[in-house]
């Protein structure tokens, strides 16, 4: 088994559209929507931050 087999999304098959940098901006272009979708799908949170999000 390889590390990539442990993830829900295979990191070798994902094109990081934002070059690993999250930005806050309006979603006017199709690339902007793709970046927002990628960030939401791959965002990892745990601990206190995760608990805070659950309260929302």
Rosetta blueprint (number, residue, H / E / L):
1 X L
2 X L
3 X H
4 X H
5 X H
6 X H
7 X L
8 X L
9 X L
10 X L
11 X L
12 X L
13 X L
14 X L
15 X L
16 X L
17 X L
18 X L
19 X L
20 X L
21 X L
22 X L
23 X L
24 X L
25 X L
26 X L
27 X L
28 X L
29 X L
30 X H
31 X H
32 X H
33 X H
34 X H
35 X H
36 X H
37 X H
38 X H
39 X H
40 X H
41 X H
42 X H
43 X L
44 X L
45 X L
46 X L
47 X H
48 X H
49 X H
50 X H
51 X H
52 X H
53 X H
54 X H
55 X H
56 X L
